[in-house]
């Protein structure tokens, strides 16, 4: 029901990156109840975030669409049933049968069970883990030919701290300060904390269940690396952006783990 890749190439590394909104696949059994077209789904998903996560040796990448099961929401809200569940979008053309809803909720439970098992395996090796929860967001809501949304409320990268213990906030601010102003081609990156998005259930789950053993940071990339309407990616820019983030994130992680003795 949920297709994802759990890839742990180096369990000696205390770093994990995830892309839980990367996917576009819809289970066949859902298709006859799905009204939203693939083009519209793709715009609200987080395409290419899996390739960012895969730069990290340990990564989890979703291939199933959030429009099937949204792993960044609590269980009861993880299946979009009504337009208000999906920003007013008409996702369904008929009510989902109860047995299908139950199957989707079961898939959600099973995925989180596997996640927790993998986290526990890493914690048998490391006293503390760092998780980068990678997402992307639209900034041209006015249409393909409209001006981009204001930079004031739409930084190039947003680091979310609302779903973690306050004791880690200053550490995440250091990462934001490190990334802020870095150049990618002709763009000086605008990187800030806690703008626009309050953070989802996935990092909340990790902090709730592994309190004091990890830090999970929601990372939102504005879709400046692609055209969010045509879905064309800008290869050279994207390569430079994701490699910069990976390098700075790994350097920050080592610095935090050594200096803070987490």
N, C-alpha and C positions, 0 to 999 in steps of 0.2 A: 504493500500500500504506500509506504514512504520509501523512496529510493534515495540513498545517501551513501557517501564514501567516508569511512573512518580510516584515515591514513596516519599511521604512527611510525614514521621512518626512523626516528631517533628518540627513544624513550629516556635517554639521558638528558634531553632538553626539557626544561620546565615550562616551555612555552607552547601554547595551543592557539591556533587561529580557526575561526569558524565562519561559514557563510550560509546561514540558515534560510535566507531569502533568495539565494542564488537561482533556485530551480524554476523550471518552466513546464515540466511534465505534469499531465493530469491523468489520474487513474482512469482506465477505460470505463469502469462502472459509474464514474461521475459525469462522463461527457454528456449523456442524454439529459442530465439535470442542469447543465451549465449553459447559461445564456451569454455570459461575457465572452467576447471573441478573443482569440489568441493575441492579436495585436494590442488590445487594450490591457490584457493581463500582463503582457511583457513589459509594458510601460510602468506598471505598478510593482513589478518584481525588481530584483536587484541584480540584473545581468552583469556578468564579468567579475562579480565579487569573489567567486570561487577561485579565479586565477590570482587574486590578491592573497587569499588564504593559503593557496597552494605554494606560495613562496616560503612559507614556514614549514619546517620538517614535519611537524605534527599538525594535522588539519582535519576538519570535518566540513564536507561540502554537500549541500542538499541539491538533488536533481528534481525533486517533486516540488510543484508550485505551492506557494503560500495559499493559493486559492483552493487547494485541496485540504491541507492542514497547515495552520500557521503556528509554528513552534515557538514564536516569540510572544504568544499570548497564553493566558491561563487556559487550562483544559476546556472549561465551559465556554470560552469564546474563541476556541481555536478553529472551529469550522464556521465559515461565513454562511449564514442562513438567510439574513435579511439585508437590504441595502445599507442600513445603518451600521452593519458589521464591517462594511467595506467602502467607507467614505461616500455613500450614496450610490455606488455602482450596483446595477442589477446583475448579480452574479448567477442567480438560479432562475430557471424558467418554471420550476415546480418545486414543491416541498420535498426535501430529501426523506426517503423512507427511514423509519426508525432503525431498522437493521443496518442500513448504510451509515447513518450517523454513529451508531455504536461501533461499527468497524473502524471508522475514522478516529474516534476517541481511543479505541484500543491501540491503533497504530501510534497515536500520540504517546500513550503510556509506555508502549514497548520501546519507542525511540528514546525516551528519557531514561528508561531503565538501562539501555545500552550506554547512553551517555554517562550516567552515574558510575557504571561499572568501569568505563575507561578512565574517568577522572580518579577513581579510587586506585586503579593500577598505577597511574602516574604518582599519586600521593604516597604510594608504598616506596617510591624512589626518592621523591623530592619533598622537602618540608613545606614548600610554597610554590604555587603555580601562577602564571600570568596567562590570561585568556583574552584574545582580541576578537571581539564579536563584530564582524565586518558587514556593513550595509552600505547602501547608496540611496540618494534621494533626488527627486526632480526639482528643477528650478526655473522651468519655462512653462508654467501652468497656463499662461495666457495663449499658448498655441505655438506652432512651428515658426511663425513669422513675427511673433510678438517679442518685445524686449525681455531679457531675462529678469527674474524677480530680483528685488533689491539685495545688494551685497550685505547690507546692514543686518538682515535677518537670515542670510544664507551663506555662511562661511564655506570655504572650500573643503574643510574637514571639521567635523564636530566630534568631540570626545564627550561621551555621556557619563555622568557621575551620580545621577539621581538614584540609581539602583545598587549602590555600594555603600559600605560603612563610611562615615564621614572621615575617619582616620586616614583614608587613602586619597582624599581629594587633593591634597597638596602635591602628592606624587604624580597624579594625572595631570595637574596643571604644569608640572615640569616637562612632561612629554609634549603638551600643547605648546609651551614656550620654545621647546627645541625645534618643533616642526614649523612654527609660525615664522613667516618671512623667508623660508627656504624657496629657492627658485626652481621651477619646473618649466623649462623653455622660457617663455617671456612672462610667466605668471609668478608673482610673489605670493606664496600660499598664505591664505587667511585661515588660521586654525584657532578655534576657540572651544571652550567647554560649555556644555549645558545650554545650548541655543536650540530652540525649535522643537527638539524631540526629548520627551521625558525618560525614554528608555523602556525596554520591553521586559517580558517575563523571563526570557532566557537567562540574562545575567542575574536577575533577582533570584531565580531558582538556584543558580550556582552559589551565590552569597548566602542564601538561606540554608542550603544543605551542606556547604563546606565552609562555614563561617570561620574566618581566621586562617584558612589554608590556601586561599587564592584571592586574586583580584581579577574581575571580569570587566573589561572596558568596552562599551559600545562605541564603535567607530563608524561614523557616517561620512561617506565620500559624496560630495556634490557631483552630479553627473557632468562635470566639465571635461571628462575623458571620453565622452561619447555624445552623440546627438540623441537626446531622449525621445525624439519623435520618429526619426528614421531608424534608430538603433545602430547607426554606424559608429564603430569605435575608432578613436584616433590612435593608431598603434604606437607611434613614436612617443607621443605625449603620455599615453597610458603606461607604457613600459617604464619611462622615467619616473612617473608618479609612484607607481607601486613599488619599484625598487628603492626609491628614496624612503618611502614609508617603512618598508621592511628593514632597511639598514638602521634607520633611526629608532624604530621600535625595539629591535634587538639590542642596540647599544644602550638604550634607556633601561631595558629589562636587566641587563647585566649590572648596570650601575645601581639600580634599585636593590637588587638581590644582594649585592656585595655591601653597599653602604648602609642599607636599612636593616640588613640581617633578617629578612623576612623568611 
